[in-house]
Amino acid sequence: MNLILIAVISLGAIALVLAAILYAASKKFAVYEDPRIAQVSEVLPQANCGGCGYPGCSGFADACVKAGSLDGKFCPVGGQPVMTEIASILGLDAGEAEPMVAVVRCNGTCANRPRTNMYDGAKSCAIAASLYGGETGCSFGCLGCGDCVSACQFDAIHMNPETGLPEVDEAKCTACGACVKACPKAIIEIRPQGKKSRRVYVSCVNKDKGAVARKACTVSCIGCGKCVKTCPFEAITLENNLAYIDPNKCKSCRKCVEVCPQGTIIELNFPPRKSKAEEAAPAAKTPKVEAPEAKPAAEA
C-alpha cells in the first residue's frame, strides 16, 4: 500500500513540475497574434483558392494586417465588397481593382482543327500532355480533357461538347487562377474583364511558323504581323510567330480584328458591326422648308 501511495505522489510531483515548466515556456516563447487577423479572416469567403497569391484566406489576412497597406492585394472571390470591409477593419483605403476574368485563348474547335489521331488513355490533360502533343496537328492547343473544369471551385467553366473547348461563365468566374494552373498547355489567361465585358484578344497560342500553323488549324495565328502594323496604340507584339494583345494598352478600336486574315483575333461582347453598305450610304438630308414671306398689311 505504501509503495502505491509513494508512486502516486511521485507521479503527481513530476506532473506538477512538468506543468510548471510548460507554463513558463509558453509564457516565455508566446507568439503574439494581432486580433485583427482573425477579424479579417472572418470577412474572407474561406475559399482558400490561392487566387490572391497567398496560401489560403488565413495567409491573405495575415499579409493584409502586417503590410499596413492594401495596395496590390485583392480577394478575387469576395471582390470589392470584401476588400472594402477589410479596409474598414484595418482603417486603410481600399483601392479600386479592375475586375478580371479567365479567357480561353484557343479557338481550335472540332471544325477548325481536324483530328489526326485518337487518344485512348486516362482522361486528364496533364497525363495526355506528358505523353504526346494531342489528337490534332496543333501541339499547342486545348487537349479537351477538362482539367480546368475539375480545378474550378465555382462551377464557372465547362466543356462545350460541340466545340470540344472549355467555356467560361463570366457571372461565376472569380479569376482565382485555378484553371490557369491546371492547364498544361497554358491556353487560359486571366485578363481584365473590360468595360461592359468587352475584350479583344488573340485566340491562339500556336508558335509554329505560318504554313505549319495554318495546316493544323484554320484559325491559327500565322505571324503575318498585320495586326501589329495596324494597331495605333502599340498594344500588339509579335514574338515566336505569335501575336499578343496587351490588355493594358488596348483601346478596343478593333482595327486589328478587321485586318487579321485568319480570324484569330476575337472581339467579345461588342455590338454588331455596320456593313460597308451602311457606312457608305450618305445620311438622308431633311428637305429645308422655307416659311412664306409675310404679306404687307392692307392700307386703311
Secondary structure as UniProt FT lines:
FT   HELIX           2..28
FT   HELIX           35..43
FT   TURN            51..52
FT   HELIX           56..67
FT   TURN            71..72
FT   TURN            76..78
FT   HELIX           79..90
FT   STRAND          100..104
FT   TURN            110..112
FT   HELIX           125..131
FT   HELIX           147..151
FT   STRAND          157..159
FT   TURN            161..163
FT   STRAND          166..168
FT   TURN            170..172
FT   HELIX           178..182
FT   TURN            184..185
FT   STRAND          188..192
FT   HELIX           195..197
FT   STRAND          199..202
FT   HELIX           210..216
FT   TURN            218..219
FT   HELIX           226..230
FT   TURN            232..233
FT   STRAND          236..239
FT   TURN            240..241
FT   STRAND          242..245
FT   TURN            247..249
FT   HELIX           255..259
FT   TURN            261..262
FT   STRAND          265..268
FT   HELIX           276..280
//
